[in-house]
């Protein structure tokens, strides 16, 4: 199953269009999480206390764990996240808080080091930007670090289309180049 995580606020998002192409090309059954429709809230004291109580009991039956279970069970993951404020939309960070669950997406070994429990073979992160993304892509770099150090997903790829809103930019060519990169990766 391909898990498609949509962090795009705009229905006509260029990021979303590229990500949908990637999901179609992978061709497997897919499940979509529309983050702006899910009403995922940042973890607060009450939510953390509730979640911690269940984790201590090794009871993952509550609805609060549905995103983490879905993420851990995915065979492949595609994230669509526009490049906002040197990173990604805040709604994606809220989702990440919901999926980082000890015992579902990772665990700590006897030396206190995290070990990934996710079965995804690859995560593809797709982003677009009106300007240029600097060498340190804080959005993708954060996701990549989570995947390799926490979730156990060693193959992460970033596909980006940048410079889209710069005067005289050849938007068609920029998008075409990103689509070709998707085809090469998949």
C-alpha positions in Angstrom: 0.0 0.0 0.0 1.2 3.5 -0.9 0.5 6.1 1.8 0.0 9.5 0.2 0.3 12.3 2.8 -1.1 15.6 1.3 0.1 18.7 3.2 -1.1 21.1 0.4 -3.7 23.7 1.3 -4.5 24.7 -2.2 -6.5 22.4 -4.4 -4.6 23.6 -7.5 -1.2 23.2 -5.9 1.7 22.4 -8.2 3.2 20.2 -5.4 -0.1 18.3 -5.2 -0.1 17.7 -9.0 3.4 16.4 -9.0 2.7 14.1 -6.0 -0.5 12.7 -7.6 1.6 11.8 -10.6 4.1 10.0 -8.5 1.3 8.0 -6.7 -0.3 7.1 -10.0 3.1 5.9 -11.4 3.8 3.7 -8.4 0.6 2.0 -9.3 -0.2 0.2 -6.1 -3.2 0.5 -3.9 -3.0 3.8 -2.1 -4.5 5.5 0.9 -4.6 9.3 1.2 -4.3 11.4 4.3 -5.6 14.9 3.5 -3.9 16.8 6.4 -6.0 20.0 6.1 -9.2 17.9 6.4 -8.0 15.7 9.3 -8.0 18.4 12.0 -4.8 17.0 13.6 -3.9 19.2 16.5 -0.5 19.8 18.1 0.1 17.6 21.1 -0.7 19.3 24.4 -0.4 18.0 27.9 -3.8 16.2 27.9 -3.1 14.5 24.5 0.4 13.5 25.6 -0.8 12.1 28.9 -3.5 10.1 27.2 -1.1 8.7 24.6 1.7 8.0 27.1 -0.8 6.1 29.3 -1.8 3.8 26.4 1.9 3.3 25.3 2.9 2.3 28.8 0.1 -0.3 28.7 1.2 -1.4 25.2 -2.4 -0.7 24.2 -2.6 0.8 20.7 -6.3 0.3 20.2 -7.3 3.9 20.7 -8.1 6.1 17.7 -5.2 8.4 18.6 -2.9 5.7 17.1 -4.5 5.4 13.7 -2.0 7.6 11.8 1.0 5.9 13.4 -0.4 2.4 12.5 -1.1 3.5 8.9 2.3 5.0 8.5 4.1 2.0 10.0 2.2 -0.4 7.7 2.7 1.5 4.4 4.9 -0.2 1.8 5.9 3.2 0.3 5.2 6.8 1.3 4.7 9.9 -0.7 4.6 13.3 1.0 3.3 16.4 -0.8 4.5 19.5 1.1 4.9 22.9 -0.4 8.0 24.8 0.6 6.8 27.4 3.1 9.0 29.5 5.4 12.2 27.4 4.8 10.3 24.2 5.6 6.8 22.8 5.2 3.3 23.7 6.4 2.7 23.4 10.2 0.0 20.8 9.6 2.7 18.3 8.6 4.5 18.8 11.9 1.3 18.1 13.8 1.0 14.9 11.7 4.6 13.9 12.5 3.8 14.3 16.2 0.9 12.0 15.8 3.0 9.3 14.1 6.0 9.3 16.3 4.8 6.6 18.7 7.2 4.4 20.6 6.1 0.8 19.9 4.5 1.5 16.6 6.8 3.5 14.3 9.9 3.0 16.4 11.2 1.5 19.6 14.2 2.0 21.9 16.7 -0.9 22.1 18.4 -2.0 25.2 21.1 0.7 24.7 18.5 3.4 24.5 18.9 3.9 20.8 15.9 4.2 18.5 15.1 1.4 16.0 12.7 1.9 13.2 9.5 -0.3 13.0 8.1 1.1 9.7 8.0 -1.3 6.8 8.1 1.3 4.0 10.9 0.6 1.5 11.0 4.3 0.4 9.7 7.7 1.2 9.4 10.3 -1.6 9.1 13.9 -0.5 7.7 16.3 -3.2 7.9 20.0 -2.8 7.6 23.2 -5.0 8.8 26.7 -4.3 8.2 30.1 -5.9 11.8 31.0 -5.2 14.8 28.8 -4.8 15.4 26.3 -2.0 18.7 26.8 -0.3 21.3 24.0 0.1 19.9 23.2 3.5 16.3 22.2 2.7 15.0 22.2 6.3 11.7 20.6 5.5 13.1 17.6 3.6 16.2 17.3 5.7 14.0 17.0 8.8 11.9 14.3 7.2 15.0 12.4 6.0 16.5 12.5 9.5 13.3 11.1 11.0 13.1 8.4 8.4 16.7 7.2 8.8 17.2 7.7 12.6 13.7 7.0 13.9 11.5 5.1 11.5 13.9 2.8 9.8 13.2 4.1 6.2 16.7 4.4 4.7 15.6 5.3 1.1 14.3 8.8 1.0 14.1 11.0 -2.1 13.3 14.7 -2.5 11.8 15.9 -5.8 11.6 19.7 -6.0 10.4 22.2 -8.5 11.8 25.6 -7.6 11.9 29.1 -9.0 8.3 28.8 -10.2 7.3 32.4 -9.3 10.4 34.2 -10.5 9.7 36.6 -13.4 10.3 35.0 -16.8 10.7 31.5 -15.3 9.9 28.7 -17.7 7.3 27.1 -15.4 6.4 24.4 -17.9 10.0 23.4 -18.2 10.6 23.4 -14.5 7.5 21.2 -13.9 8.5 18.9 -16.8 12.0 18.5 -15.2 10.4 17.5 -11.9 8.1 15.0 -13.7 11.1 13.5 -15.4 12.8 13.1 -12.1 9.7 11.3 -10.7 9.7 9.0 -13.7 13.4 8.2 -13.2 13.0 7.5 -9.5 9.9 5.3 -9.9 
